[in-house]
Amino acid sequence: MEFKPSWKDKVVYQIYPRSFMDSNGDGVGDLKGIISKLDYVKSLGVDVIWLSPVYASPNDDNGYDISDYKAIQPEFGTMDDMDQLIKEANQRGLKIIMDLVINHTSDEHPWFIASKDKSSPYRDYYIWQDKPNNWTSFFGGKAWDKIGDSYYLHLFSKKQPDLNWNNPKVLEEIQDIIRFWLNKGIYGFRCDVINIIYKTSLEDGKKRLILVGREHYHSQEGMHHILKTLRKTVLDHYDTMTVGETVLVNTKQANDLILPEHKELDMVFGFEHMETDQINNKWFRTKFRPKKFIKVLVKWEKEVYWNANYLENHDQQRSVSRFGDDQKYHKESAKMLALLNLTLKGTPYIYQGEEIGMTNGDFTSLEEFRDVETHRIIDLAKKLHFPNWFQQRMLKLSSRDHARTPMQWTNQGGFTEGMPWIKVNSNTKTINVNQALSDQSSILHFYKDLISLRKTYASLRYGDFEVMYAKRGLFMFRRKDKEDTFVTMINMTKKTLKLPLHVDGHIMMKNYDNLNTYLKPYECRLIKENAHDSK
């Protein structure tokens, strides 16, 4: 009998603390706010909370610039609050994974402050050079900044200096940090940009439009050695789950990180499906083409050992606005996307608000955006003389802030009694948790029922994946084990499409009444197939 790790059964719910629930009226979500909503999270049927960074931070990049890995960001609360959150979650059968940001720290971390002194033992914790190479940053512009007569590397913001993983002391520090949190009862980690942590060389990079130098740090052998070491020396001594955020990886590189015999990570977030509506990078969006999107999903389902399935998160736009229709077919397309995400093979990740169909923000000016990446890219676009209409398009289609608007609890917002740190979407009047709870046909109830089904039938968790049809934006696939067979049917278009195949069985989930031999715009069905049909 095949051994099935417990994390393979889980459904993960991501919380972006700053935007989830504010308990004290300062306009910023916090740990006590999360505690107050744990019963809601539990009611969804999920098993694991992925908590975006809550560490002490100057907040240049909303917590991904850490100044103390063993302290809590004061805006979010105290370590006592964190301990209480872990305890209260565990009492409800909820586990917590945290973001592990170990490619870089904040420039206000004591290590980096000390490293400015050339004679300090911390100097070699970071990557300092007398002369910079030609590498460029993920946030646009040069990847080096000068202090005194030396330059330090930062693949992201200049306030996020990269750690030097060629220094064994850095590994020892991170091992200690991981133990600290696992001993507090944390279940594991989402490892931020984990496949770029190791720099094999600091030579000049090949000239390209973006990310000059990436061939020297992307998915290097040294990174694999680090992950194997962390697994052997720390993670294997606890009951853990790890998922890597891995930029620009293909299916082979994903398997290199997650195959059990490699003893590195449990799963990784791929980005290829999220890159099917862009040219070169996310700021140059193209029309969403379901055929292209489905083709990538199929490839990853067939080729990757175990997928971390997601359609949105804190770095991506809202899926119903991006892959569905958040106006005419809001409810239908949100349910269709839910069925897709929760019946693919792998571990499903749901981002806060996705379960009620939250949409992209309704920002009207650049001043309303808070994201450091957004402002830096628009500054660059202005320097390159991009026309104003194109800059507006970039903001509307690509900013990370669309996923960071406050959670919509009530028709008045319900996130805070104060002034929210970022604008609440005005459609909270109609799209909110309270409304969804009172409507049995809501997106929220669809999610709850679907998660319950997934827990009931092993075939929806472990069953083989088999494509039945994938053309014209119509996607049909089977999930099958020795006991049961399910067929997922989804129409990812605004057109009515004729079903190419007849499936005999019991309809378990649907987003339309009055079914026939056609799939209406964004229609979806989950069918438990009759035994004789699935042979």
N, C-alpha and C positions, 0 to 999 in steps of 0.2 A: 504494500500500500504506500502510495506516494506521501511523503511528509509535506504538510501544508503549514507554513509559518502563520502564526495568528494574525499578522498584519495583512495577510491576503484577504481576510474576511472583512476588513474595515471599510467604512465610508468616512471620509475626512471633510471637516467643515473649517474653512479658513476664516479667521477673524483678524481684521486690520484694526488694532485697538483704538487708534486715534479717531476712527470713524464709526465705532460700533455702538457704544453707549456711554454717555457722560453722567457721572453720579453726583458731581459737586457744582455744576453750573458754570464751569470755566470755559465751556465750549469745546473741550477736548475729551474724547473718550478715554476711559481709564479702567483699571483692573476691577474696582468695585462695581463699575458699570457692567463689566462682563459677568461678574459673579451674580449680579441681579438678573441676568438673562440666561443663566445656565439651564433653568427648567425649560425655557423655550428651545434652546439648542438640543437638549436631550429629547424633547418631544418630536424633533425631526426624524429621530431614529439613527442619527450618526453616532460614530464611536470615538472619533479622534478630533480634537481641536488643534489646528495648526495656528499658532500664535505668531503673527508678524512681530518684529523686534520690539521688546519692552525694556531693553538695557539702557543704562545711562548714556545719553547722547546729546550733542549740541543741536541735533536735528537739521543738519545741512541737507541730508537726504532721508528725512523722515525715519530716523532710527537705524539706518544702514551705515551710519558712521558712529561707531561705538567708542565711548571714552572709558567705560568700565564694564567688563563682562560679568562682574559679580555684584552689580548694583542695578536698581530699577530706575528708569527715567522718572524724575520727580513728578512730572505732569501726569504720569500713569498711576502713581501711588508709591508704596513702600515695599520692602522685601516681605514684611509681614502680610501685606495684601497679596503678594505673589504666592506665599506659602498657603494662605487661605484659599486662593483660587485653585491651587493644585489639590488641596484637601477636599474642597467642595465638589470639584470635578470628579475626583476619584469616588466620592460617595455616590455619585450618580452614574458610575460606570463609564465615565468619560476620561480618556487619556489626553495628554497634552504633548505636542511636539513644538519645539521652538526653532526660530531661525538661528542658524549658526553661520555667522558672517566672519569668515577667516581669510578672505583674500586681502582685506584691508581693515584698518581701524580708523578712528577719527584722528585728525591731526591734534586734537586736544587730549588724546590718551597719554598717560604718563610715560609710556614707552617712547612715543614719538617725540614728546617734549624733551626727554633725556637724550634721544638720538641726535638732536641738533648739535650736541657736543661731540666733536670727532673722537674724543678720547673716551667717551662713555661706552660701557659694555652693551648698551642698547643701540648703539650706532648701527650694528649689523642686524638689528631686528627689521630694518627697512632697507630699501634699495636706493642707495645714494651714489651719485656719479659726479665726477668733475665736469663732464660734458654730457649733455643729453643726446640720446639717439633720436630717430625720426618717428617714434611711435606716436599714435594718436589715441585719444580717449574715447570711451563708449559714450561720453556726454558731448563729444565734439571738441575740436581743438587739440592742442598738444597734451601729451600725457606726462609732462614734466613741469615742475615748478621749482623756483630757485629760492634758497634761503642761504644768506651769506654768499660764499663762493661755490656752493654745491647745489646739485639738483636731486630731487627725489621723485620717484615714479608714482603716478596715481592713474590707474586705468579708468577711474571714474572721476568724481569731483576732486579738486585740489585739496579739499578737506578730508579726503579718504586715501591716505598714503598706503601703498601696497606693502604687505609684509614680505619679508625675505625668507622663503621656505627652504633656502639652501642652508640656513642656520639651524642646527639641531635644537637650540634653545627655544626657537619659536614653536617647534613641535611639542616640546615639554610643557610650554605655557598653555597650549591649546588642549593637550591631554588633561591638564589640571582643571581647566575651565569646563570641559565636557564632564569630568567626574563630579565636579561641584554641582552641576544641574541634575545629572542622573541620580545623585544621592538625595536630591530634594524630591525625587519622584517623577521627574520628567521622563516621558516615554521615548523620546528620540529627537531627531533634528531634520529640518529642511536646510540643506547645505547650500548657501548662497553662492552663485557663480563658481561652483566648486571645480569645474574643469579648466579654470584659467589661473589657479593659485600658484602653479609652479612655472618659473621662468627658466628655461633651459639655457638661454643665451640672451645677451643684451645688445646683440648686433642690430644694425639698421634693418628695418623691415622692407619687404617688397612694396613698392608704391601701389596703392589702391585707393578707391574713393573713400572707404571708411576702414577703421581698425588696422591701420598700418602697424606691422610688427606682430600680428596675431600668430604667425607661424612659429614664433619663438615661445609662446605661452599657452596656446590652445591645445588641450588634451595631450599633454606631454607625459612621458613615461614616469617622470618624477612625481607627478600627481598621483598616479596609480600606487606608487610605493608609499606615499603619505597615507592614502586611504586604507591600504592593507595594514599599515602600522597602527592606525587609529582603531581599526576593527579588532586587531589581535590584542592590543594592549589595553583597550578601554571598552569598546562597545560590546564585544562578545561576553563580557562579564556581567551584562545587564540584559533585561528583556527590552529590546529596542526596535525602533523602526527608523530607517533613514531614507530620505529622498533627496536627490541632487538636482539643483537647478543647473542645467548644462546647456550653455549657449552654443549654437551652431554645430550640434552633434548630428551625425547620421546614425542609422540603426546599428551598424557595426560598433561604432564608438559607444553607443548606449549599452550594448551587450557586454562590451569590455568592462564596463563599470558595474553591471548588475548580475551577471551570471553567478549563481551561488558558489561555484567552484573558485571564482576569483576573489571572493571574500572582501568586497569593497562596500558598495551601497546596495540597498534593497531595490530601489527603482529610481528612475530619473524623469524629470519633466523634459520632454522634447519640445522643440519650437517649430518644427517644420510645418505642421498644420496651421500654425499661427502666422506663417510667412507666405501663405498661398495668395494673399490679397495685397501684396506689396512688390515693389521693384527695388532691389538692393537693400533697403531697410524700411522700417515701419513708417517713416515720415513721408514716404512716397507710396501712398495707398492706390490700389487698383480696385476695379469692381470685383466684388465677391463672386466667385464662380464655384458653385457646389461640386461640380464634377472634379475639379482640381483638388478641392478640400477632401472629398471622400477618397480619392485615389491615395492621398498621403495617409489618411487614417488607416486604410486597408493595409498599406505597406507596413506601417508600424505594428498593427495588430498581428500580422503574419510573421514578421521578422524579429520582433523584440520579445525577449523572454517574459517580461511583465511590465505593463505600461502604467504610468501615473497619468490618468485621464482627466483632462480639464478643458474647459472652454473659456474661462475667464479667471482672472486673479487681480491682485493689487497693481500689477504692471500692465495689464491688458484692458482693452475697452470692454464694455458690457456686451455679453454674447448675443442677447436678444436684439440689440441695436446693430451689431456687426454682422451676425449670421442669420438673423431672422428679420422680422418686421415689427418695430416697436410702436407702430401706429395702428394700421388696419388689422393686423393679425398678431397683436401683442400676446394675447393669452395662448393662441394656437402655436405660434412659433416658439415661445418659451417652453411650453410643454414638449414640443417636438425635440428641442435641444436637450431637455432633461432626459427624455427616453434614450436619446443617442448616448449621452455621457454615462448613464447609469447601466446600460446593457452592453457596452463594449467590454472586452476582456481586460482586466486590470483593476487598479484601485481608483475609484472615482473621488475627485476633489470638487467640492461645492464652495463657492466664494460667497461671503455674507451678502445677502440681498438677491443673489441669483435665484433663490428659492421663492421669491415673490415677483420675479421678473423686473428687477430694477434696471433702469435704462441709463444710457450715457447722460452726463450732466447737461444742464441747460445754461451753460456759461454764455455770457454776451460780450465779454471783453477779456483781453489778456490779463488785466489786473485781477480778475476773479480766479485765475489759476494760481496754484500754490507750488506746483512741482518744480524742483530745481532743474531737472532735465528739460522740461518744457520751456522754461525761460531761457536756458542756455542755447537750445536749438533754435528758438525764434531769434535770439540775438545773432546767431550765426547766419540764419536765413536773411536777416536784414543786411548784414555785412556783405552777403553774396548777392544782394539786390533782388531777392525773390519778390515777385509782385505781392501786394497786400492780400489779394484774393486767395493766393496760394498759401500764404501764411495762415489765413483764417481756416483754410481747408485742413492744414496740418494740425491745427488746434482741435478742430471738430472731430477729426477721424483718428488721431493718434496719441493724444495726451493721456498720461497715466492717471490724471486727476478724474477722468470719467468714472473710474472704478473706486475712487476715494471719497465720493460725496457721502454724507452721513447716512447710516442705516435708517430706513424709513419705517418707523414703528407705528405712527398714527397719522391721521389726516392733517395734523399740524406739524408733523415731523417726529416729535417724541424723543429725539436724540439728546437734546439739552434744553435746560431752562435759560441758558445764557445765549451769547452770540457764537454760533458754530465757527470752528476754525476754517471751514471751507463751506461754500454755499450749499444749502439743502436744495435738492431738485424740487421744483414747484409741483411736479406730478405726484408728490407724496400725498396730495389731496385724494388721489384715486388708487395709487400703488403704495400700499403699506401693510404691515403685518396684521393690524387689527381688522382691516377690511378683509384680508385674505382668510383669516381664521373664521370669519362669519359666513364665508361663501364656500359651500361644499364643492363647487366646481372650480375653485381657484387653483392657480399655479402651485401654491403652497401645499394644498391637500394632494395634488398630483405627485409632488415630490415625496410627501410622507408615505403615500400608498406604494409608490415605486420602490422606495428604500425598504419598506416592509416586505415587498415581494422578493427583492434581491436577497434579503436575509432568509426568507423561507425556502428558496430553491437554490441548491448548490450549483445547478447548471448555469445560473445567471452570474455566479462568482467564478467558478472553475471550469465551466463547460468549454468545449472546443469552439473556436470561432470559424465560421464558414460563410463566405460571401455567396449570396444567391443571385443578386442583381445589383449593378452599380452603374447606371447610365442616366443621362438627362436630369441629374439632380435627385433621382429616386434611388434610395439605398435600402436593400433588403439583406439581412444576414441572420444566420442561425447561431444560437448558443446551445450546445448539446452535451449531455453526459449520458451515462447508462440508464438514468432514471427518467429524465425529462428533456424535452426539446422546446425551445422558444424561438420565435421568429420576430425580429424587429423590422418594421416597415416605416420608413420616413420619407416624406417629400420635403426637400429643402428649398423649394421654389414657390413662387407666387402663382404658378400655373396649376391647373387640374391635370393630373397625369393618370393614364390608364395603367392599372396593375398588370404587369407582364406575366405574373404567376398566380395561380390559385393556391391558397394555403387553407387546409381544412383543420379547424381546431377551435379552441375557446378564446375569445378576445378578453384579455386580462386588463389591458389599459388602452385608452383611446382619448383623443382630444376633440372628436366630433361625434355627434349623433347621426342617425340616418346614413349608415354605411352602405356602400355599393362597390362596384368593381373599379372605381376610380379613387385616387387619393386627391382630396381637395388641397388648396394651398396650405402648406406646412402641416398637413395631416400626418399623424403617426398612429401606429397600432402595435401593440405587443400581443402576440398570439401564442398560447400554449398549444403546440401542435399535437394532433392525434397521433398515437403511437405508430400506426401503420404508415403514416405519411412521412415520418422522419427517418425511415430506414434508409 
